[in-house]
Amino acid sequence: MPAAEVPYSLFGLALEATRGTAVTPPTVFMPVDGMITPVRTKYRPEEARGTTEEFYRSKTVSTGADWSIPDSLLDPNYAPILFNLIAKAVTTPSTPAGGTLSRLFSFVPTVTSDDLKSATLYAGDPNVQTFQSAYCMADELTVSADATGEDAATFTMKGAGYFPSRVAAPVFPAAIPGDLLMPGAMQLWIDTSSAIGTTEITGRFISTDWTIPSGVVYKRYANGPAGGLNFTKAARGKRHAEATIVVELNDLSIGAGKEYLTWEADTTVKMRIRLNGTLIEGALYNYVQLDIIGPLDAFSWGVVEDTNITMQFTVQSQYDATLGASFALYAQSQRTTL
């Protein structure tokens, strides 16, 4: 009997047209070590039966699945799929100014209604067993990029869904690998009175980390004796995004270290962080981008390469009337569809 092997394991998904209605087969093959973990929650009553045994009976009271994608390559071809789960539903890109081959997926979250996509996830070694979990919603996306390191930009993601079914191995589509985003090529803009993306911080930007929660909550209602024990609906709660940056401290008197002065003045900033890849055409590159609005916060000192002083700031997003949200995500590549 064959054993499930890690090298043969596959992870894929299909965005659902109706939440909770499974889509077969997967439409996207994700080149990540994603996992679906089944969850069965037990109730064990404590009973007095004249013995030292604590439990005599148990019953499953709820079922579900936790899913996760560990530290993986952030690819601009796959980013729009992730952003459909964490930011809003977008299926069609635009063509940026000056572009012919380039396509830009833009995700400005809808703040007055819930339009996040759910997905049917697939995971496992198809030679042994594949698991399918419908109604998978994302809880949180994180992104990391460090120009002092030796890795490309990476992400993690996690969420929950329905208890997985054991299914026959489906046909996975071909992979759609895109570009590698190099932290040494990333860019940072910090603006106050000017439009976002006006004032670039050059030669001092070191690293960034993003945390983008969905605000999804899972509601469990009674469904009758044949209704199953999965959650009934997913809803949305309030949430905010966070972005942390590390920059080198330069002479405040010439304005190069103005982030400190902006933090000291408690000024709201419009911050743009772009993780760049290779050139597509003209002046258009592959990239993944976060726009986030809020005051610089959580200041701390640091050191880079044991020689230079750094400053770390975190922005917690807050609503901006011009954007119509507190943050936005973008992915530019040559992909014309999801």
C-alpha positions as CSV (number, residue, x, y, z in Angstrom):
1,M,0.0,0.0,0.0
2,P,1.6,3.4,-1.0
3,A,2.2,6.0,1.7
4,A,1.4,9.7,1.2
5,E,4.5,11.5,0.1
6,V,5.3,15.2,0.7
7,P,6.9,15.7,-2.8
8,Y,3.8,14.4,-4.5
9,S,1.3,16.5,-2.5
10,L,-0.7,19.1,-4.4
11,F,-2.7,22.1,-3.3
12,G,-5.3,23.8,-5.4
13,L,-8.5,25.8,-5.2
14,A,-11.5,27.0,-7.1
15,L,-13.3,30.3,-6.2
16,E,-16.9,29.5,-5.5
17,A,-19.8,31.2,-7.3
18,T,-22.0,30.4,-4.2
19,R,-20.5,30.1,-0.8
20,G,-20.5,26.6,0.4
21,T,-21.3,25.0,-3.0
22,A,-18.2,23.0,-3.9
23,V,-16.5,23.5,-7.3
24,T,-15.0,20.4,-9.0
25,P,-12.3,20.2,-10.2
26,P,-9.9,22.9,-8.9
27,T,-9.3,25.8,-11.3
28,V,-6.0,26.9,-9.8
29,F,-2.9,24.9,-9.0
30,M,-1.1,26.7,-6.1
31,P,2.6,25.7,-5.9
32,V,2.6,25.9,-2.1
33,D,2.8,23.4,0.8
34,G,-0.8,24.1,1.8
35,M,-2.6,21.9,4.3
36,I,-6.3,21.2,5.1
37,T,-6.7,20.1,8.8
38,P,-10.0,18.4,9.7
39,V,-11.5,19.5,13.0
40,R,-14.0,17.5,15.1
41,T,-14.9,19.1,18.5
42,K,-16.0,16.6,21.1
43,Y,-18.3,17.1,24.1
44,R,-17.4,14.9,27.1
45,P,-19.8,15.1,30.1
46,E,-18.4,14.6,33.6
47,E,-20.6,12.0,35.4
48,A,-20.7,10.6,38.9
49,R,-20.6,6.8,38.5
50,G,-18.7,5.8,41.6
51,T,-15.4,5.3,39.9
52,T,-12.2,7.3,39.2
53,E,-12.9,7.3,35.5
54,E,-13.6,10.9,34.4
55,F,-15.4,10.2,31.1
56,Y,-17.9,7.6,30.0
57,R,-19.4,9.1,26.9
58,S,-18.5,11.6,24.1
59,K,-20.1,13.1,21.1
60,T,-18.9,15.3,18.2
61,V,-20.7,18.7,18.5
62,S,-19.1,20.6,15.6
63,T,-17.0,19.9,12.6
64,G,-14.9,22.0,10.2
65,A,-11.5,22.5,8.8
66,D,-8.5,24.8,9.4
67,W,-6.4,25.5,6.3
68,S,-3.0,27.2,6.0
69,I,-0.4,28.1,3.5
70,P,3.1,28.4,5.2
71,D,5.8,30.7,4.2
72,S,5.6,30.7,0.4
73,L,6.7,32.8,-2.6
74,L,4.6,35.9,-3.2
75,D,3.9,35.7,-7.0
76,P,2.1,38.5,-8.8
77,N,0.3,35.9,-11.0
78,Y,-1.3,34.2,-7.9
79,A,-1.7,37.3,-5.8
80,P,-5.1,38.3,-7.3
81,I,-6.5,35.0,-6.3
82,L,-5.4,35.5,-2.7
83,F,-6.7,39.1,-2.7
84,N,-10.1,37.8,-3.8
85,L,-10.2,35.9,-0.5
86,I,-8.9,38.7,1.7
87,A,-9.9,42.0,0.2
88,K,-12.7,41.9,-2.3
89,A,-14.0,40.0,-5.4
90,V,-12.3,41.2,-8.6
91,T,-12.2,39.1,-11.7
92,T,-11.1,41.6,-14.4
93,P,-7.8,43.6,-14.6
94,S,-7.3,46.9,-16.2
95,T,-4.5,47.9,-18.7
96,P,-2.2,50.4,-17.0
97,A,-1.3,53.6,-18.9
98,G,1.4,52.9,-21.4
99,G,0.8,49.2,-21.3
100,T,0.0,46.6,-24.0
101,L,1.0,43.4,-22.3
102,S,0.7,44.6,-18.7
103,R,-2.5,44.0,-16.6
104,L,-3.3,45.5,-13.2
105,F,-5.7,43.9,-10.7
106,S,-6.9,46.5,-8.2
107,F,-8.5,45.6,-4.8
108,V,-10.1,48.5,-2.9
109,P,-12.1,46.8,-0.2
110,T,-15.9,47.3,-0.2
111,V,-16.6,48.7,3.3
112,T,-20.4,48.7,3.3
113,S,-21.1,45.1,2.2
114,D,-19.5,41.6,2.1
115,D,-18.1,40.7,-1.3
116,L,-15.2,38.4,-0.2
117,K,-14.9,35.2,-2.2
118,S,-15.0,31.7,-0.7
119,A,-13.1,28.8,-2.2
120,T,-13.2,25.1,-2.5
121,L,-9.7,23.8,-1.5
122,Y,-8.0,20.6,-2.5
123,A,-4.9,19.1,-0.8
124,G,-3.1,15.8,-0.5
125,D,-1.1,13.2,-2.4
126,P,-3.2,12.2,-5.4
127,N,-1.5,8.8,-5.4
128,V,-3.1,8.1,-2.0
129,Q,-5.8,10.5,-1.0
130,T,-7.0,14.0,-1.9
131,F,-9.2,16.0,0.4
132,Q,-11.7,18.6,-0.6
133,S,-13.1,21.4,1.6
134,A,-15.8,23.7,0.5
135,Y,-16.8,27.1,1.9
136,C,-13.2,28.0,2.8
137,M,-12.8,31.6,3.9
138,A,-9.5,33.4,4.6
139,D,-8.8,34.8,8.1
140,E,-5.5,36.5,7.5
141,L,-2.8,37.2,4.9
142,T,0.8,38.2,5.9
143,V,3.5,39.4,3.6
144,S,7.3,39.9,4.3
145,A,10.2,41.4,2.4
146,D,13.7,42.1,3.7
147,A,16.3,43.7,1.5
148,T,19.1,42.6,3.9
149,G,18.1,38.9,3.5
150,E,18.5,36.3,0.8
151,D,14.8,35.4,0.1
152,A,12.3,36.8,-2.3
153,A,9.1,38.4,-0.9
154,T,6.9,35.8,0.8
155,F,3.4,35.3,2.2
156,T,1.4,33.2,4.6
157,M,-2.3,32.7,4.7
158,K,-4.8,30.9,6.9
159,G,-8.5,30.4,7.2
160,A,-11.3,27.9,7.9
161,G,-13.9,25.9,5.9
162,Y,-16.2,22.9,5.9
163,F,-15.1,19.5,7.2
164,P,-13.1,17.9,4.3
165,S,-14.4,15.2,2.1
166,R,-12.2,12.4,0.8
167,V,-12.5,12.5,-3.0
168,A,-11.0,10.9,-6.0
169,A,-7.9,12.7,-7.3
170,P,-9.1,15.5,-9.5
171,V,-7.3,16.8,-12.6
172,F,-5.3,19.8,-11.5
173,P,-4.8,22.6,-14.1
174,A,-1.3,23.7,-15.1
175,A,0.6,26.0,-12.8
176,I,0.7,29.7,-13.8
177,P,4.1,30.7,-12.4
178,G,4.9,34.4,-12.5
179,D,7.8,36.6,-11.4
180,L,9.9,36.6,-8.3
181,L,9.6,39.8,-6.3
182,M,13.0,40.9,-5.0
183,P,13.1,42.9,-1.7
184,G,16.1,44.8,-3.0
185,A,13.9,46.2,-5.8
186,M,11.0,47.3,-3.5
187,Q,9.9,50.9,-3.2
188,L,8.4,53.1,-0.5
189,W,6.4,56.3,-0.7
190,I,5.2,58.3,2.3
191,D,3.0,61.3,1.7
192,T,1.0,63.7,3.9
193,S,-0.5,66.6,2.0
194,S,0.4,65.4,-1.5
195,A,-1.3,62.5,-3.3
196,I,-0.2,59.0,-2.4
197,G,2.8,57.8,-4.4
198,T,4.3,61.3,-4.8
199,T,7.2,61.3,-2.3
200,E,9.5,58.3,-2.6
201,I,11.9,57.3,0.2
202,T,15.0,56.2,-1.6
203,G,18.3,54.5,-0.4
204,R,17.0,53.9,3.2
205,F,14.2,51.4,2.9
206,I,15.1,48.1,4.5
207,S,12.2,45.8,5.2
208,T,8.4,45.5,5.5
209,D,5.8,43.2,7.0
210,W,2.1,43.4,6.2
211,T,-0.9,41.8,8.1
212,I,-4.2,41.9,6.3
213,P,-7.1,40.3,8.2
214,S,-10.5,39.6,6.6
215,G,-12.7,40.2,9.7
216,V,-14.5,36.9,8.8
217,V,-16.5,35.3,11.6
218,Y,-18.1,31.9,11.5
219,K,-21.7,31.5,12.7
220,R,-23.1,28.2,13.9
221,Y,-26.9,27.7,13.9
222,A,-29.0,24.6,14.4
223,N,-29.6,22.8,11.2
224,G,-31.7,19.8,12.2
225,P,-30.7,16.2,12.6
226,A,-29.6,15.8,9.0
227,G,-28.1,19.3,8.5
228,G,-24.5,18.5,9.5
229,L,-22.3,20.1,12.1
230,N,-20.3,22.6,10.0
231,F,-20.7,26.3,10.6
232,T,-23.8,27.7,8.9
233,K,-22.7,31.1,7.6
234,A,-19.7,33.4,7.4
235,A,-20.1,37.0,8.3
236,R,-17.9,40.0,8.6
237,G,-16.7,42.0,11.6
238,K,-14.6,45.2,11.7
239,R,-10.9,44.9,10.8
240,H,-7.9,47.0,10.0
241,A,-4.7,46.2,8.1
242,E,-1.2,46.8,9.5
243,A,2.1,47.5,7.7
244,T,5.5,47.8,9.4
245,I,8.5,49.4,7.8
246,V,12.1,49.7,8.8
247,V,14.2,52.6,7.4
248,E,17.7,53.9,8.1
249,L,17.9,57.1,10.2
250,N,19.6,59.9,8.4
251,D,20.2,63.6,9.3
252,L,16.8,65.0,10.5
253,S,18.0,68.5,9.7
254,I,17.9,67.8,5.9
255,G,14.6,66.0,6.0
256,A,15.9,62.6,5.1
257,G,14.7,61.3,8.4
258,K,11.4,63.0,8.2
259,E,9.5,59.9,9.1
260,Y,10.6,60.5,12.7
261,L,9.3,64.1,12.5
262,T,6.0,62.9,11.0
263,W,5.6,60.3,13.8
264,E,6.4,63.0,16.4
265,A,3.8,65.3,15.0
266,D,1.1,62.6,15.0
267,T,0.4,63.2,11.3
268,T,-1.6,60.8,9.2
269,V,0.3,59.5,6.2
270,K,-0.6,57.9,2.9
271,M,2.0,55.1,2.5
272,R,2.6,53.0,-0.6
273,I,4.8,49.9,-0.5
274,R,5.6,48.2,-3.9
275,L,7.3,44.9,-4.2
276,N,8.8,44.8,-7.7
277,G,9.8,42.1,-10.0
278,T,11.2,42.3,-13.6
279,L,10.3,44.7,-16.3
280,I,7.2,43.9,-18.5
281,E,7.3,46.7,-21.0
282,G,8.2,50.4,-21.1
283,A,8.3,51.5,-17.5
284,L,5.9,48.9,-16.2
285,Y,7.1,46.1,-13.9
286,N,5.6,43.1,-12.3
287,Y,4.7,44.1,-8.7
288,V,2.5,43.6,-5.7
289,Q,1.5,46.7,-3.9
290,L,-0.1,47.9,-0.6
291,D,-1.6,51.4,-0.2
292,I,-2.3,52.1,3.5
293,I,-3.5,55.2,5.3
294,G,-3.0,56.0,9.0
295,P,-0.5,57.6,11.4
296,L,3.0,56.2,11.9
297,D,2.9,54.3,15.2
298,A,4.7,51.8,17.4
299,F,8.1,53.5,17.0
300,S,11.3,51.6,17.9
301,W,15.0,51.9,17.3
302,G,17.1,49.2,15.6
303,V,20.4,48.4,14.0
304,V,21.2,47.2,10.5
305,E,24.4,45.3,9.7
306,D,25.7,46.1,13.2
307,T,26.6,49.6,12.0
308,N,23.6,51.9,11.3
309,I,20.7,53.0,13.4
310,T,17.2,52.2,12.0
311,M,13.7,53.3,12.8
312,Q,10.7,51.0,12.8
313,F,7.1,52.2,12.4
314,T,3.8,50.5,12.1
315,V,0.7,51.9,10.4
316,Q,-2.7,50.7,11.5
317,S,-5.1,51.5,8.6
318,Q,-7.9,54.0,9.1
319,Y,-10.6,55.2,6.7
320,D,-9.6,57.6,3.9
321,A,-12.4,59.4,2.1
322,T,-10.5,59.7,-1.1
323,L,-9.7,56.0,-1.3
324,G,-13.1,55.0,0.1
325,A,-11.3,52.5,2.4
326,S,-8.3,52.3,4.7
327,F,-6.1,50.2,2.5
328,A,-5.9,48.7,-1.0
329,L,-4.0,45.9,-2.7
330,Y,-2.7,45.7,-6.2
331,A,-1.0,43.1,-8.4
332,Q,0.5,43.8,-11.8
333,S,1.7,41.1,-14.2
334,Q,0.8,39.8,-17.7
335,R,-2.1,37.7,-16.4
336,T,-5.4,38.6,-18.2
337,T,-7.6,36.4,-16.1
338,L,-7.5,34.8,-12.6
